[in-house]
């Protein structure tokens, strides 16, 4: 069964609780964030194929996709009630949101793409982390990329205050470093590819610095009110991942078109993404380690019970 046929079959299926009672009322609308970066194939395929729309058609639920690239901005939108689910959020943003009193929960795993996150220097610019001292570094604040910068500085005996950090989106950061207006930028996936094509170079990748973990998240209020809707979104995402693994070329072509890069470049990013769905004990320990780092370095307001942030759907 192909992915479109599966979605139609899923939408048509009747779902019952263990007691045999009919499914509880679904929300009228589902507001979900669309994030194609760094190279989120599940998300790109789900949106381009209209899979959520098909899955929720029988329930009369309107699916509203919202493009918000920054994890910190996603969590802010959740706090305001404007977003119910983020198809992809980095765990640094998740932890910082909860530390600030904004309850955001993990519904499923997405990817472990450490190699697709990097600190990139302008053409002829700094050639090491130490050489960034006093330099202008741009990128999204309150994200795993921001955490990567701080971790790289700490590893080299430096402090966050040793660089002039200016917060901006990844597209803006790519423009700034490619034009030489910034000494270095925090970039991901296809943005790294495009920066290198303009003569920039990677100083370091996140690998070995940060436990990069991308997850599907949901605001707690929505998870409490519409658990069946959350379960359905998780199911669609996981069936999408199964389809990607059996229709690799077709899936990568979708990603290449969305990012405006070649098939070869897209496939390289996809292979480095390490897609997954169920969180493991290693992932939970990684969250605890990341929380300690974020708190110790003043990036997270207060500690929270990390394991309480993971919904059962994320573990099986």
C-alpha positions in Angstrom: 0.0 0.0 0.0 1.5 3.4 -1.0 1.5 6.4 1.4 -1.6 8.1 -0.2 -3.6 4.9 0.0 -2.6 4.3 3.5 -3.6 7.8 4.6 -7.0 7.3 3.0 -7.5 4.0 4.6 -6.4 5.4 8.0 -8.9 8.3 7.6 -11.7 5.9 6.9 -11.0 3.6 9.7 -13.2 3.7 12.9 -11.2 4.1 16.0 -12.4 2.9 19.4 -11.2 3.1 23.0 -10.4 -0.1 25.0 -13.9 0.0 26.4 -15.4 0.0 22.9 -16.8 3.5 23.2 -16.6 5.8 20.2 -13.6 8.1 19.9 -14.0 11.3 21.9 -14.7 14.6 20.0 -11.8 15.9 17.9 -10.8 19.6 17.8 -12.3 21.7 15.1 -8.8 22.8 14.0 -5.3 21.5 14.3 -2.6 24.1 14.2 0.8 22.5 13.4 4.2 23.9 12.6 5.9 23.0 9.3 9.6 22.8 9.6 11.6 21.6 6.6 15.1 22.4 8.0 17.5 20.9 8.7 16.2 18.1 6.4 13.0 16.8 8.0 11.7 14.3 5.5 8.8 13.1 7.5 7.5 16.6 7.8 8.1 17.5 4.2 6.4 14.3 2.9 3.4 14.7 5.3 2.7 18.2 4.1 3.4 17.8 0.4 1.2 14.6 0.2 -1.6 16.1 2.4 -1.4 13.1 4.7 -2.8 14.8 7.8 -5.6 16.4 5.9 -6.6 12.9 4.6 -6.2 11.3 8.1 -8.5 13.9 9.7 -11.0 14.3 6.9 -13.5 11.9 8.5 -13.4 13.9 11.7 -14.0 17.2 10.0 -10.8 18.6 11.5 -9.2 21.5 9.6 -5.4 21.3 9.4 -3.5 24.6 9.5 0.2 24.5 8.7 2.3 27.3 10.1 5.9 27.9 9.1 8.0 28.9 12.1 11.6 27.9 11.8 12.9 28.8 15.2 12.3 26.4 18.1 12.1 29.2 20.6 9.5 31.0 18.4 7.6 27.8 18.1 7.4 27.4 21.9 6.3 31.0 22.2 3.5 30.4 19.7 2.4 27.4 21.8 2.4 29.5 24.9 0.0 31.9 23.1 -2.2 29.0 22.0 -1.6 29.8 18.3 0.1 26.4 17.7 -0.9 23.0 19.0 1.8 20.8 17.6 5.3 21.3 16.2 6.2 18.5 13.8 9.8 19.2 14.5 11.4 21.0 17.5 14.9 20.7 18.9 15.1 19.5 22.5 17.1 22.6 23.6 14.2 24.8 22.7 11.8 22.3 24.4 13.8 22.3 27.6 14.2 26.1 27.7 10.5 26.5 27.1 9.6 24.3 30.1 12.3 26.0 32.2 10.5 29.3 31.6 7.2 27.8 32.7 5.8 27.0 29.2 4.7 23.3 29.3 5.6 21.7 26.0 5.7 17.9 25.7 7.4 15.3 23.5 5.0 13.2 21.4 7.4 11.3 19.2 11.0 11.2 18.0 12.1 12.6 14.6 15.9 12.6 14.0 19.4 12.7 15.5 21.1 15.0 12.8 24.2 16.2 14.6 26.2 16.4 11.4 23.7 18.7 9.8 24.3 21.5 12.3 27.4 23.6 12.2 29.2 26.8 12.9 30.3 28.3 9.5 32.8 31.0 9.0 32.7 33.6 6.2 35.1 33.3 3.2 38.6 34.1 4.5 37.3 34.4 8.0 38.0 32.6 11.3 39.5 29.1 11.0 38.8 27.9 14.5 36.5 28.4 17.5 39.3 30.3 19.4 39.5 32.6 16.4 35.9 33.7 17.0 36.9 35.8 20.0 35.5 39.3 19.6 33.9 38.3 16.3 30.3 38.7 15.1 28.4 35.4 15.2 24.8 35.2 13.9 22.0 32.6 14.3 18.8 31.6 16.1 18.9 32.2 19.8 17.4 29.7 22.2 17.9 26.7 19.8 20.2 23.7 19.6 22.4 25.8 17.2 22.8 28.4 20.0 23.6 25.6 22.4 26.2 24.3 19.9 27.9 27.7 19.9 28.1 27.9 23.7 29.3 24.3 24.0 32.0 24.9 21.4 33.2 28.0 23.2 33.2 26.3 26.6 35.2 23.3 25.2 37.8 25.8 24.1 38.0 27.6 27.4 35.9 30.5 26.3 32.6 32.1 27.4 29.5 33.1 25.5 30.4 36.7 26.1 33.7 36.2 24.2 31.7 36.6 20.9 29.3 39.2 19.7 26.2 37.0 19.2 23.3 38.5 17.2 20.1 36.5 17.0 18.5 36.0 13.6 16.8 33.2 11.5 18.9 30.7 9.6 18.0 32.2 6.2 19.1 35.7 7.5 22.2 34.2 9.1 23.1 32.5 5.8 22.8 35.8 3.9 24.9 37.6 6.5 27.8 35.1 6.5 27.7 34.6 2.7 28.0 38.4 2.1 30.7 38.8 4.8 28.5 41.0 7.0 29.0 38.4 9.8 32.2 36.5 10.7 30.4 33.3 11.4 26.9 31.8 11.4 25.0 29.0 13.0 23.5 27.0 10.1 21.8 23.7 9.4 21.6 21.3 6.5 21.0 22.9 3.1 22.0 26.3 4.5 25.5 24.8 5.2 25.6 23.5 1.6 24.7 26.9 0.2 27.2 28.7 2.4 30.0 26.4 1.3 29.1 27.0 -2.3 29.6 30.7 -1.7 33.1 30.1 -0.3 32.3 29.8 3.4 33.8 26.9 5.5 32.6 24.8 8.4 34.6 25.5 11.6 32.9 22.7 13.6 29.8 20.6 13.5 27.5 19.8 16.4 28.7 16.2 16.6 30.5 15.6 19.9 29.4 18.9 21.3 25.6 18.6 21.7 23.1 15.7 21.8 21.1 16.9 18.8 17.7 15.4 19.1 14.7 16.6 17.0 11.3 15.7 18.3 7.6 16.2 17.6 6.2 18.3 20.4 2.7 19.4 21.6 1.5 22.0 24.0 0.3 20.4 27.2 -3.1 22.0 27.1 -3.8 20.5 23.7 -2.4 17.1 24.7 -4.8 17.1 27.7 -7.8 18.2 25.7 -7.3 16.2 22.5 -5.2 13.1 23.2 -6.7 11.2 20.3 -5.8 13.9 17.9 -2.2 13.8 19.1 -2.1 10.0 18.7 -3.4 10.3 15.2 -0.7 12.8 14.2 2.0 10.6 15.7 0.6 7.6 13.8 0.6 9.5 10.5 4.2 10.6 11.1 5.4 7.1 11.9 3.7 5.6 8.9 5.3 8.3 6.8 8.7 7.3 8.1 8.0 3.7 7.1 7.0 4.9 3.6 10.2 7.0 3.3 12.3 3.9 4.1 10.7 1.9 1.4 10.4 4.7 -1.2 13.7 6.4 -0.5 14.3 8.0 -3.9 10.8 9.4 -4.2 11.0 10.8 -0.6 14.5 12.4 -1.1 13.3 14.0 -4.4 10.5 15.7 -2.4 13.1 17.0 0.1 15.5 18.2 -2.7 12.7 20.2 -4.3 11.6 21.8 -1.0 15.2 22.9 -0.2 16.2 23.9 -3.8 19.2 21.6 -3.9 20.4 18.6 -6.0 19.3 15.1 -5.4 22.9 14.1 -4.4 23.0 17.0 -1.9 19.6 16.1 -0.5 20.5 12.4 -0.1 23.7 13.3 1.7 21.6 15.3 4.2 19.0 12.6 4.6 21.6 9.9 5.3 23.1 12.1 8.0 19.7 12.8 9.6 19.3 9.5 11.4 15.5 9.4 11.4 13.8 7.6 14.2 10.5 7.5 16.1 10.7 5.9 19.6 12.8 7.6 22.2 15.1 5.3 24.1 16.7 5.5 27.6 19.8 7.0 25.9 17.6 9.8 24.6 16.1 10.4 28.1 19.6 10.6 29.6 20.6 12.9 26.8 17.8 15.3 27.8 19.0 15.3 31.4 22.6 16.0 30.3 21.4 18.8 28.0 19.3 20.3 30.8 22.4 20.4 33.1 24.4 22.1 30.4 21.7 24.7 29.7 21.2 25.5 33.4 24.9 25.6 34.1 25.5 28.1 31.3 22.5 30.3 32.1 20.5 29.3 29.0 17.7 27.7 31.0 15.8 29.4 33.8 15.3 26.4 36.1 15.4 22.7 36.1 12.3 20.5 35.4 11.5 16.8 35.6 12.7 15.9 32.2 11.1 12.5 32.1 7.7 14.0 32.8 7.9 15.9 29.5 7.8 12.7 27.5 4.3 11.4 26.5 3.8 7.6 26.4 3.3 7.8 22.6 7.0 8.8 22.3 8.2 5.7 24.0 6.4 3.0 22.0 
